[in-house]
Amino acid sequence: MGILESLPVQRVRPVLFLPLFLGTLRDYSGYGNHGSNTGGHWGSARGVDGFVNGEVNLNADASLNPADLTIFGWGNIESAAQTQYFAATTDVLTRFYMTATALILTTGGGFSSINLGLTRFRSAAVTATAALAKPSFYINGGAIGLGHAAVALAIGENPWNVAGFTNNAWTNPFSGLLFYPAILTPSEISDLHIWSQSRITPRKQWPGGGLRYPDRGDPYTPATGDPLFLDNIQTARVTLANQTSGKLSNTPYTIESGTWALNEDAATGERYIQCVASGLISRRNLEAYGTWEVGLYHCDACTTRFGFAMPDRTAASAGGFRLEVGPTENVRIIENGVAVLTQALAAYVLPTTAYRYRVTRSVLGVMTTYIKGGSFTNWTLLDSSGGGSNPATSPGITTSLHSAFDFDVGDRLYLDRQTAGVVSPV
């Protein structure tokens, strides 16, 4: 399969596809809109292979001026001292730009702004129409807001000559760029984000199943901004003796307390991490936004906790966000050990039964929780009759250092997966 065919969006063909991570300015869309070098070079800028310190000029071709347009760029984008514009409208009313301290979207005639507080991101997208509808903006596969209806949209530079708003061209390196002659849907942009993240720095398979970036050290520690964490529970060797310290078997998890084992279901062959004596295991997680999916088996009359955006690895029951299955078999999302964001009623799930949970959190703090398993044959929004709402909004926590599992005796972990961007299962 060729690289064009590998794109997750196939209903419409791009009119420009520059896979800069391949070290070329060739357009792979088939439209011949190849780029030309005006002084840049290939190198590793902020840890990402791409085109840096220069401009790429494109053909002035009619195919690049469609009625409807989606522009998608990806890379390991970090803030710099210079304010720089990813997109702006020529009527000055919409500006999507990055400063040294934040990513900002101004949204209209009153210059109201959304300060996303981000100093790095992995992909950005904008959609616009010739009918002057408001452009839509996306970061890391998730929608962040609408701009103002405009005369035209400029990409990669400040399009007007107004005092204080000049010389702010986009200077961050991209690993790739796509133009589509259509308005892509939010789910298609999310799919592109997920696809793009393996096209930044080539990843290698680590023995035992874990994924790592080859140039970033500890194979058990996902790199900052890593778009995907996959446990290796199903491929790790089964440990015969219970463990109380160090790495659990050859998995990515560190034992903080308690006794743990990696077991295998004799009937199905499925492997799982089991808590033998109450305690906690942790792994690094440097992302407070995105999508988490876990497979949990909850024993009766106990509390099973998954902390998924935490300031400290030993605080799954306290700081940050956690998903909790309680002794009455209710399920809830808790913030900082106190605030209930989403809560189902008692007896919502069955004990000694495995369920999968998926939690998504956008850069604006909108959190949505889903469940699958037992009587929930398909992915289902977690019920919130016991308190809070689903989705729930909580923008306060912006950083994370760890994820952790705080289990009681008999609890099991079957799956732990993390993806950048909001990836809804339904």
C-alpha positions as CSV (number, residue, x, y, z in Angstrom):
1,M,0.0,0.0,0.0
2,G,1.4,3.4,-1.0
3,I,1.5,6.4,1.4
4,L,-1.4,8.1,-0.3
5,E,-3.5,5.0,0.2
6,S,-2.5,4.9,3.8
7,L,-4.4,8.1,4.6
8,P,-7.5,7.3,6.8
9,V,-9.7,9.7,4.8
10,Q,-10.4,8.1,1.4
11,R,-13.8,9.6,0.5
12,V,-12.1,12.7,-0.9
13,R,-8.6,12.9,-2.4
14,P,-6.2,15.6,-1.2
15,V,-5.0,18.2,-3.7
16,L,-1.7,18.5,-1.8
17,F,0.1,15.9,0.3
18,L,3.6,16.9,1.4
19,P,5.0,14.1,3.6
20,L,8.0,16.2,4.8
21,F,9.0,13.4,7.2
22,L,10.2,11.5,4.2
23,G,12.7,14.3,3.5
24,T,11.1,15.4,0.2
25,L,9.1,18.4,-1.2
26,R,7.3,16.1,-3.6
27,D,3.5,16.3,-3.7
28,Y,2.1,12.8,-3.3
29,S,-1.5,13.8,-4.1
30,G,-1.0,13.3,-7.8
31,Y,-1.8,17.0,-8.6
32,G,1.8,17.9,-9.1
33,N,1.8,20.7,-6.5
34,H,5.4,20.1,-5.6
35,G,7.1,22.5,-3.1
36,S,10.2,24.6,-3.8
37,N,12.9,25.3,-1.2
38,T,13.7,28.9,-0.4
39,G,16.6,28.3,1.9
40,G,15.4,25.7,4.5
41,H,17.1,22.4,5.3
42,W,16.2,19.0,6.6
43,G,17.0,18.5,10.2
44,S,15.8,17.7,13.7
45,A,14.0,20.7,15.1
46,R,12.9,20.3,18.7
47,G,13.4,16.6,18.3
48,V,11.3,16.1,15.2
49,D,12.6,15.4,11.7
50,G,11.2,17.9,9.3
51,F,11.8,21.0,7.1
52,V,13.2,23.9,9.2
53,N,14.6,27.4,9.0
54,G,13.1,28.3,5.6
55,E,9.9,28.5,3.5
56,V,8.3,26.0,1.1
57,N,6.7,27.7,-1.9
58,L,3.8,25.9,-3.6
59,N,2.4,26.2,-7.1
60,A,-0.2,28.9,-7.8
61,D,-2.5,26.2,-9.1
62,A,-6.3,26.3,-9.2
63,S,-6.5,23.0,-7.4
64,L,-5.2,24.8,-4.3
65,N,-8.0,27.3,-4.3
66,P,-11.2,25.1,-3.9
67,A,-14.6,26.3,-2.7
68,D,-14.3,24.3,0.4
69,L,-11.0,23.6,2.1
70,T,-9.4,21.6,5.0
71,I,-5.8,22.2,5.9
72,F,-4.1,19.8,8.2
73,G,-0.5,20.1,9.4
74,W,1.4,18.0,12.0
75,G,4.7,17.9,13.9
76,N,6.0,18.4,17.4
77,I,5.1,22.1,17.6
78,E,6.5,24.1,20.4
79,S,6.3,27.7,21.4
80,A,9.0,30.1,20.5
81,A,9.9,33.7,21.4
82,Q,8.3,35.1,18.2
83,T,4.5,35.3,18.0
84,Q,3.6,33.3,14.9
85,Y,0.3,32.7,13.0
86,F,-1.0,29.4,11.8
87,A,-4.1,30.9,10.3
88,A,-5.7,34.4,10.1
89,T,-8.5,36.1,8.2
90,T,-7.8,39.1,6.1
91,D,-10.5,41.1,7.9
92,V,-8.3,40.9,11.1
93,L,-11.3,39.4,13.0
94,T,-9.9,35.8,13.4
95,R,-6.4,35.0,14.5
96,F,-5.1,31.6,15.4
97,Y,-1.6,32.1,16.7
98,M,1.1,31.0,19.1
99,T,3.1,33.1,21.5
100,A,5.9,32.2,23.9
101,T,3.4,31.2,26.5
102,A,0.1,30.1,24.9
103,L,-1.8,29.1,21.9
104,I,-4.6,31.6,21.2
105,L,-7.7,31.8,19.0
106,T,-9.4,35.2,18.6
107,T,-13.0,34.5,17.6
108,G,-14.8,37.6,16.3
109,G,-15.4,41.3,15.9
110,G,-15.0,42.0,19.6
111,F,-11.6,40.3,19.5
112,S,-12.7,37.8,22.2
113,S,-10.0,35.2,22.7
114,I,-9.7,31.6,23.8
115,N,-6.4,31.1,25.5
116,L,-5.7,27.4,25.3
117,G,-2.7,27.6,27.5
118,L,-0.7,25.2,25.4
119,T,2.9,25.6,24.6
120,R,3.2,22.6,22.4
121,F,0.9,20.4,20.3
122,R,1.1,17.7,17.7
123,S,-1.4,18.7,14.9
124,A,-3.5,21.6,13.8
125,A,-6.3,21.9,11.3
126,V,-8.6,24.5,9.9
127,T,-11.7,24.2,7.6
128,A,-13.1,27.1,5.6
129,T,-15.6,27.7,2.8
130,A,-15.9,30.1,-0.1
131,A,-19.4,31.0,1.2
132,L,-17.7,32.9,4.0
133,A,-18.9,30.6,6.7
134,K,-16.9,30.8,9.9
135,P,-13.7,28.8,9.8
136,S,-13.3,25.9,12.3
137,F,-10.1,25.1,14.2
138,Y,-8.7,21.9,15.6
139,I,-5.8,21.0,17.8
140,N,-4.6,17.4,18.3
141,G,-7.7,16.1,16.5
142,G,-10.2,18.0,18.7
143,A,-12.3,21.0,17.8
144,I,-11.5,24.1,19.7
145,G,-13.8,26.8,18.2
146,L,-15.1,28.9,15.4
147,G,-13.6,32.0,13.9
148,H,-15.4,35.0,12.3
149,A,-16.8,35.0,8.8
150,A,-14.1,36.4,6.6
151,V,-13.1,37.7,3.2
152,A,-10.3,35.3,2.9
153,L,-8.1,33.0,5.1
154,A,-4.3,33.2,5.1
155,I,-2.2,30.2,6.3
156,G,1.2,30.5,7.8
157,E,1.5,34.3,7.9
158,N,0.0,37.5,9.1
159,P,-2.0,38.7,6.1
160,W,-2.3,42.4,6.8
161,N,0.0,45.4,7.4
162,V,-1.3,46.8,10.6
163,A,1.0,48.3,13.2
164,G,1.8,45.7,15.8
165,F,0.6,42.8,13.7
166,T,3.4,42.3,11.1
167,N,6.3,40.0,10.7
168,N,4.6,37.1,12.5
169,A,5.0,34.4,9.9
170,W,4.7,30.7,11.1
171,T,8.2,29.4,11.7
172,N,7.6,26.1,13.5
173,P,8.6,23.0,11.5
174,F,6.0,20.7,10.2
175,S,6.5,17.0,9.5
176,G,3.7,17.0,6.9
177,L,1.0,19.0,5.3
178,L,-2.4,18.1,3.7
179,F,-4.9,20.2,1.7
180,Y,-8.4,18.7,1.0
181,P,-10.9,20.3,-1.3
182,A,-13.7,19.6,1.1
183,I,-14.8,20.2,4.7
184,L,-13.6,17.2,6.6
185,T,-15.8,16.0,9.5
186,P,-14.5,16.2,13.1
187,S,-14.1,12.4,13.2
188,E,-12.1,12.5,10.0
189,I,-9.8,15.1,11.4
190,S,-9.4,13.0,14.6
191,D,-8.5,10.0,12.4
192,L,-5.9,12.1,10.5
193,H,-4.4,13.2,13.8
194,I,-4.0,9.6,15.0
195,W,-2.6,8.5,11.6
196,S,-0.1,11.5,11.5
197,Q,1.5,10.8,14.9
198,S,3.4,7.7,13.6
199,R,4.7,9.9,10.8
200,I,6.8,12.2,13.0
201,T,9.7,10.2,14.4
202,P,9.8,6.6,13.3
203,R,8.9,4.3,16.2
204,K,10.4,0.8,16.8
205,Q,8.9,-2.2,18.5
206,W,10.7,-2.9,21.9
207,P,11.1,-6.5,22.8
208,G,8.1,-7.6,24.9
209,G,5.6,-5.5,23.0
210,G,6.1,-2.0,24.4
211,L,6.4,1.0,22.0
212,R,9.0,3.7,22.4
213,Y,10.7,6.4,20.4
214,P,14.2,5.0,19.6
215,D,16.0,8.3,20.4
216,R,14.3,9.1,23.7
217,G,15.7,6.8,26.4
218,D,13.8,4.5,28.7
219,P,11.6,2.1,26.8
220,Y,9.2,2.0,29.6
221,T,8.6,5.7,29.6
222,P,6.4,7.2,26.8
223,A,8.0,10.3,25.4
224,T,6.5,13.7,26.1
225,G,3.6,14.2,23.7
226,D,3.7,10.5,22.6
227,P,0.3,10.1,20.9
228,L,-0.1,6.4,21.8
229,F,0.6,4.3,24.8
230,L,0.0,0.6,24.5
231,D,0.5,-1.8,27.3
232,N,2.1,-5.2,26.5
233,I,0.0,-7.3,28.8
234,Q,-1.0,-9.7,26.1
235,T,2.6,-10.3,24.9
236,A,4.6,-10.1,28.2
237,R,5.8,-13.3,29.7
238,V,3.7,-14.7,32.5
239,T,5.4,-14.3,36.0
240,L,5.2,-17.3,38.3
241,A,6.1,-15.5,41.6
242,N,4.1,-12.6,43.0
243,Q,6.0,-9.3,42.9
244,T,6.2,-6.5,45.4
245,S,8.7,-4.0,43.9
246,G,10.4,-2.9,40.7
247,K,9.0,-3.4,37.2
248,L,6.1,-5.8,37.0
249,S,7.4,-8.7,34.9
250,N,8.5,-7.0,31.7
251,T,5.5,-4.6,31.5
252,P,5.8,-0.8,31.6
253,Y,4.3,-0.6,35.2
254,T,6.2,0.2,38.4
255,I,5.0,-1.4,41.6
256,E,4.5,1.3,44.2
257,S,2.9,-0.8,46.8
258,G,1.1,-4.1,47.3
259,T,1.6,-7.5,45.6
260,W,1.0,-8.1,41.9
261,A,1.1,-10.9,39.3
262,L,0.7,-11.3,35.6
263,N,-1.7,-14.2,35.0
264,E,-3.4,-16.0,32.1
265,D,-7.0,-17.1,31.8
266,A,-6.8,-20.9,31.2
267,A,-10.0,-20.9,29.2
268,T,-9.4,-17.9,26.9
269,G,-5.7,-17.5,26.9
270,E,-6.2,-13.8,27.7
271,R,-3.6,-12.3,30.1
272,Y,-4.2,-9.8,32.8
273,I,-2.4,-8.0,35.7
274,Q,-3.9,-9.0,39.0
275,C,-3.7,-7.4,42.4
276,V,-2.8,-10.1,45.0
277,A,-2.5,-7.7,48.0
278,S,-3.9,-4.2,47.8
279,G,-1.6,-1.6,46.3
280,L,-0.8,0.6,43.4
281,I,1.1,0.4,40.1
282,S,2.0,3.4,37.9
283,R,3.4,4.5,34.6
284,R,4.5,7.8,33.1
285,N,1.8,9.9,31.5
286,L,2.7,13.5,30.5
287,E,-0.6,14.3,28.9
288,A,-3.7,15.8,30.7
289,Y,-5.8,15.7,27.5
290,G,-6.7,13.0,25.0
291,T,-8.3,9.6,25.2
292,W,-7.7,6.8,27.7
293,E,-9.2,3.3,27.4
294,V,-8.8,0.6,30.1
295,G,-10.1,-2.9,30.7
296,L,-11.0,-3.4,34.4
297,Y,-12.2,-6.3,36.4
298,H,-13.7,-5.2,39.7
299,C,-14.1,-7.5,42.7
300,D,-17.1,-7.3,45.0
301,A,-17.1,-5.0,48.0
302,C,-13.9,-3.2,47.0
303,T,-12.8,0.1,45.3
304,T,-11.0,-0.1,41.9
305,R,-9.4,3.2,40.8
306,F,-7.7,4.3,37.6
307,G,-5.9,7.7,37.9
308,F,-5.4,9.0,34.4
309,A,-4.1,12.6,34.7
310,M,-2.1,12.8,37.9
311,P,0.5,15.1,39.5
312,D,1.9,12.3,41.6
313,R,2.2,8.6,40.9
314,T,1.1,7.5,44.4
315,A,-2.1,9.6,44.5
316,A,-4.6,7.7,42.4
317,S,-7.1,8.2,45.2
318,A,-6.3,11.9,45.6
319,G,-4.9,14.4,43.0
320,G,-5.8,14.7,39.4
321,F,-8.6,12.8,37.7
322,R,-9.7,9.2,38.4
323,L,-12.2,6.7,37.2
324,E,-13.5,4.7,40.2
325,V,-15.7,1.6,40.5
326,G,-17.0,1.6,44.1
327,P,-18.1,-1.2,46.5
328,T,-21.7,-0.6,45.5
329,E,-20.8,-1.2,41.9
330,N,-21.4,2.4,40.9
331,V,-18.9,4.1,38.4
332,R,-17.8,7.7,38.7
333,I,-15.3,10.2,37.5
334,I,-13.6,12.2,40.4
335,E,-11.5,15.3,40.3
336,N,-8.8,15.8,43.0
337,G,-10.4,13.1,45.2
338,V,-13.5,15.2,46.0
339,A,-15.5,16.7,43.1
340,V,-17.8,14.3,41.3
341,L,-17.9,15.0,37.6
342,T,-19.9,12.0,36.4
343,Q,-21.5,9.3,38.6
344,A,-23.8,6.3,37.8
345,L,-26.2,4.8,40.4
346,A,-25.4,1.8,42.5
347,A,-25.5,-1.7,40.9
348,Y,-24.6,-0.1,37.5
349,V,-22.0,-2.8,36.8
350,L,-21.6,-6.4,38.0
351,P,-18.8,-7.5,40.3
352,T,-16.2,-10.0,39.0
353,T,-17.0,-8.9,35.5
354,A,-14.6,-7.2,33.0
355,Y,-15.7,-3.9,31.5
356,R,-13.9,-1.5,29.1
357,Y,-14.0,2.2,29.9
358,R,-13.1,5.0,27.6
359,V,-12.6,8.6,28.8
360,T,-11.9,11.5,26.4
361,R,-10.8,15.0,27.4
362,S,-10.6,17.9,25.0
363,V,-8.2,20.8,25.4
364,L,-11.1,22.9,26.7
365,G,-11.6,20.4,29.5
366,V,-14.7,18.7,28.1
367,M,-14.7,15.1,29.5
368,T,-16.9,12.2,28.1
369,T,-17.0,8.7,29.6
370,Y,-18.1,5.5,27.8
371,I,-18.6,1.9,29.0
372,K,-18.7,-1.4,27.2
373,G,-19.1,-5.0,28.5
374,G,-21.6,-7.0,30.5
375,S,-25.1,-5.8,29.5
376,F,-23.5,-3.0,27.5
377,T,-23.0,-4.8,24.2
378,N,-21.9,-1.6,22.4
379,W,-20.1,1.5,23.6
380,T,-22.5,3.4,25.8
381,L,-22.3,6.8,27.4
382,L,-21.8,6.3,31.2
383,D,-25.0,7.1,33.0
384,S,-24.9,10.2,35.3
385,S,-28.1,9.7,37.3
386,G,-26.0,9.5,40.5
387,G,-24.5,12.9,40.1
388,G,-22.7,15.4,37.8
389,S,-23.1,15.1,34.0
390,N,-21.8,13.3,31.0
391,P,-20.1,15.1,29.2
392,A,-18.7,17.1,32.1
393,T,-16.5,20.1,31.8
394,S,-13.5,20.7,34.1
395,P,-10.6,22.8,32.6
396,G,-8.6,23.2,35.8
397,I,-6.1,20.4,35.5
398,T,-3.7,21.1,32.7
399,T,-0.6,18.9,33.4
400,S,0.1,15.3,34.3
401,L,3.1,13.2,35.3
402,H,1.6,9.7,35.8
403,S,-1.3,7.3,35.4
404,A,-1.9,4.7,38.1
405,F,-4.0,1.8,39.1
406,D,-5.0,1.6,42.8
407,F,-6.5,-1.9,43.2
408,D,-7.8,-4.1,45.9
409,V,-7.3,-7.9,46.2
410,G,-8.6,-9.7,43.1
411,D,-8.9,-6.6,40.8
412,R,-7.5,-7.1,37.3
413,L,-6.2,-4.9,34.5
414,Y,-6.7,-6.3,30.9
415,L,-6.0,-3.3,28.8
416,D,-4.4,0.2,29.1
417,R,-4.4,2.4,26.0
418,Q,-3.8,6.1,25.5
419,T,-4.2,8.3,22.4
420,A,-3.7,12.0,21.8
421,G,-6.9,13.8,20.6
422,V,-10.5,13.1,21.4
423,V,-11.4,9.6,19.9
424,S,-15.0,8.9,20.4
425,P,-16.0,5.2,20.1
426,V,-19.5,6.0,18.8
